[in-house]
Amino acid sequence: MTVILDPTAEQSASSRPRLARPEQLQGLTVGLLDISKPRGDVFLDRLESLLTQRGVAVRRYMKPTVAKPAPVPLRHQIVGEVNVVIEGLAD
């Protein structure tokens, strides 16, 4: 069992099942979300390069600030444009 803690001041823990991971990325569009932490873009640049070399379609997104969740319009855009999302966490 994996326990994931949500640092957003939740009052009671919520339970959500994990979504199944795709067996492969070929034919899917991968979204790379930069959460605006220093050097996260370096990680995502490298990841984008590796994915595109393998023929995987990639879209890039960036949160306006690390201090707040992604704005609802950005979240809706991501959901409408990609199949899988990878967040870049770095310092």
N, C-alpha and C positions, 0 to 999 in steps of 0.2 A: 504494500500500500504506500502510495506517495502522498505526502502532506504538503500542500502549497499554502504559504501564508500570504495574505493580502495586506500590504502596508497602508491601506487607504482608510484607516480608522473605522473599520467595520465594527458594528455592535454585536453581531452574532455571526458565527461562521456559516458560510453558505457551502453547499455541496454541489459540484457540477461534475458530471462524468467527462473524462478526457475524450476528445474527438479522435477517431481513428486516423492514423497517419497514412498518407498515400504510399502505395508500394513503390512508386517511382515518380520522378518529377517531369519526365518527358511528357509533353503535351499539356502541361499545366503552366500557369503563370505564377511566379513566386514574387511576393511583395517583400521588399526589404525596408523595414521601418527604423529610421534613425531617431532615437528618442532625445537627441540634442545633448548627449553627454560628450565630453571631450574624447576625441579619437574614435568614437563609434563609427564615424564615416570611414576611417582607415580600414577597420574590420569589414564593413559592408562593401567598400570598394573591392577588396580582395575576394570576398564571397561572390560579388556580382561577376567578377572576371572568371572565377572558376565555374560558375553556373552557366554563363554565356558560352564559354569554351565547350561545354557539354550540350549546347543547343537548347538550354532552358530559357524561356522567356522571363524577363525580370522587369519589375516596375519599382521605382524608388519613391519613398515617402519620408517626410520629416515632421516631427512634432515641433510646434513653435517654441516650446520650453520643456525642460526636463522636470520642472516643478509641478506640473499639472498633467492629468490624463489627456490623451489625444482628444481634440475637439470632436464633437459628434459628426459634423460634416466630413471631417477627414476619415473617421471610422467608417462612415457610410460609403465614402469613395473607395476605400480599400476593399470593403466587402464586395462592392460591385465590380471590381476590376481584377481581383486575383483569387487564386484557389488556396494558397498557402502563404503564411506570413512568418518572417523571421525578424525578430527585434535585435538591434545591435546595442548591446550593453558594454560599455567600456569606460575607462578613465585614463 
